[in-house]
Amino acid sequence: MKLDDLKQGFSSFLDSMAEGWQHLRQSASSALTGFRPGQHTNLPQRSDVDDAFYLPSIGWSMLGGDVFEDDKRVVVRIEVPGMDKNELDVEVQDNALIVRGEKRFDREESEGRYRILQCAYGNFRRVVPLPAVVVPDQAKATYRNGVLRVELPKLQTGKPQATTIKVVDA
């Protein structure tokens, strides 16, 4: 193997990593959601956790989502695992779907220590821009297997109608 081949391979590797990182950053930036401890979050104290990266005051998680649009509706699906449907607050405001909630920490009942805490807990707010004007009061939301699905009918402005105008003598 020649030095030039090694350099070219390494350069190709770096280009691939940069491209992958840029794609991840662009596609996931809106899904990255901050969590702040709330009134009922029930997080363990810093001294109860061996994880050096654990900060009870802040957490981050990816609340991934999909947005689908057809002629009559916009459908938004957001992954919010570990929650009850009654803990979610969903609203439409300024052409965006806003989902709020508080993900609570469930403590183990036996004695022991937490070695790693990677899940995010606390209050969160996820904003999903909507690609069309919708009718919020006709929206329907369901929650199953950790996925919130919101179906929003589009505001139908009406299709232009063809009208024949009869021309008469003046």
N, C-alpha and C positions, 0 to 999 in steps of 0.2 A: 504494500500500500504506500502510495506516495504522499508526501506532505500536502501537496495541492488537493488530493482527494480527501484527505482528512479535514483540511480547511473548508472545502466545499460542503462536506457532510455536516460539519459543525455549524456553518452558516445557514444551511437548509434547516437544521434543527432549531436554531434561534428564530428564524423567520416563521416556522411553523408554530412555535411557542407564542410568539408575539401575536400572530394571527388568531390563535385560539384564545388567548387572553383578551384580545380586543372583542372577539365575538361574544365571549362570556360576559364581559363588562357591558356591552351594548344590549344584549338580550336579557340580562338579569338585573340591570340597574334599577328598574322600576319595581322589581319583585323583592329587592332587599328591604326589609322592614325592621324598624327599630322597636324594641320592647322596653317599657319602663315599668318598674314595680308599681303595682296598684294597691288599693285598699285590701284586696283579698288574695293577692298573688301567693303569699305564704312561702317565700324563698328562704332557703337555709342561710345562716350567717356565713361570712367568709371563713371563719375559723372552723366551720364544720365540713369544709370541702378541701380535699388535697390538690385539686386542679389549679395549677399556677395561673391559668388564664381566666378563671372564674371571677366575675365581677357582679355582685348582686344588684348593682345599681343600673346596669344596662345589659341588654342582650340583642343580638341580631339574628334574623332568620330569613330564609327565602320563602315567601308566600307566593309561589308560582301561580300563574294564571294563564288562561286562554280567552281570547275574544273572537267570537264568530258572528258574522253578519250575513243576512240574506235580505230579500226585498221587504220583508215584513217585520223583522226583529233583530235585536242584538242580544247575543247570549254570552254571558261572562261566567267563567268557572275559575274559582280560586281555591287553592289547597290550604286549608286551615285545620290540620289534624289535631286531635286531642282536645277538641272542644265540644260543647253541647250547643245545639242550635239556638237555645234560649240565651246563650252568652254572646251572640252576634248581633250587631246593630248595623243595618244596611240602609243606605239612603242614596238618592241621586241629587247632586248639587252641582250647578255650573258645568253641565255636560260631562260629568264624571260620576262613576259609581264609587262610593266610599263605604268601606267595611271597617268597623271598629269592634273591638272586643277585649277581653282580658283572659289570657291563658293562665290557669292556676297550676301551681306546683303541687303534686301529690306526694306527701312524705311517706317513706317506708316506716312501718310500725315497729320493726325490730331494731336492736342496737347495731351500730356500725357507723361507717363513715362513707361519704360520697367521694369516690375517686375521680370521676369525670362528670361534668355537667355540660353537655353540648346543646341541649334544647333551650330555646328562648322562652321566657315566661314574663307575664306582665301585660300592661295595656299596649295595644298596637292600633295603628290606623293605616290602612292600605288604600291607595287611590288609583283607580283604573280609568283613564280617559276613554270616553265613549266616542266611536267614530260617526255617530249620527244623533240627531235630536230624537229623544224617546218620550214616551208617555209614562212618567214615573208611577202614577196612581193605578196603572194597569199591570205593573210588574209582578212577577211571580218568582219566589225564591224557594229552593229546596236544599236540603243538606243531607248527604249520604256518604258514608265511608270517608269522612274527613274532607269532602269536597263540597263547597258552596256553589250552587248553580243559580244564576239570576237571569231570567228571561225578560227582556224589556221590549215591548212593542214599539216600533218606530212611529213617529208622528207622520201620518199620511197627509201630505199637502194637497193631494188630489192630482189626477193626471189631466193634462190639457185636453179639452174636448174640441172636436172639430165642429164648427158651426157654419152652415151655408148662409150667406147673406144675399138676399135677392136685390138686384139692382132695378130701380124703377126710374121712370122719366122724371126729370126735375120740373 
